[in-house]
Amino acid sequence: MSGAREHIAWAADVPLDEALRLWPLLSPAVGVVKVGLSLFVEHGPAAVRPFQTQGAAVFLDLKLHDIPNTVENAAAAAGSLGASFLTVHASGGEEMVRAAVRGAARGAGRAGVAPPRILAVTALTSLSDSEVNELGFGPSAAEMASRLADAAVKAGAGGLVCSAREARALGARHPGLFLCTPGIRPAGVAAGDQARVETAAAAIAAGSSLLVVGRALHGAADPAAAAKALHDEVSAALAR
Ligand code: C5P
């Protein structure tokens, strides 16, 4: 299996020992491991290296959001780890996103590794339109994502994190931009705390470059079979 593998990131939102046990089951079908806040806060770089040594591309989902100087230094540290992707919140502003891109390149350069692609999170896929509205972020999640996307692209982000429901519009507004979409659910799998979910095939059809899937894989009765089914769904969608 290949091709579709590079378009699927497993959100390893489980304890590290469990993640390392699951990875060999998933890796024939999945090429990217997403190390999120809980794993990284607990283990730091030790949550990155074991996956890299097993050939995985690592997606560091740290969702950095602070003043530009702090984000630049954190991105430099993250960039030195050889991760393939690093997230920041677009709502930190253009200057902050620019600082992340600069910091990641600096850290990677010093370590002699390729810099991570900086992905700017637009609107969390757990946010519903009414929450977006209550928080004063605009009339809808789609509108919020579009405004934040413009700022992130202007700042030189290497891509966006958005809901698959917003991918088509964002892709039309920013042709060729790398889009990463969490909130993916195979038919019949519970949405959990996600509000704006889509199937893998719909996400690919909408122009997503990288699908992030967590609980639908590690929460499945047979994670290897779930990964293979997801891979085949993505493969078929890519061929359309
Ligand atoms: O288990 P599930 O497939 O819902 O996991 C989705 C993953 O994607 C989680 O790790 C979550 O942190 C991440 N994510 C998200 N929405 C965003 C950005 C990242 O759900 N906008």
Residues whose N, C-alpha, C, O or C-beta is under 5 A from the ligand:
A	BS01	C5P	A11 D13 G36 A123 L124 T125 V161 P182 G183 I184 Q194 V212 V213 G214 R215 A216
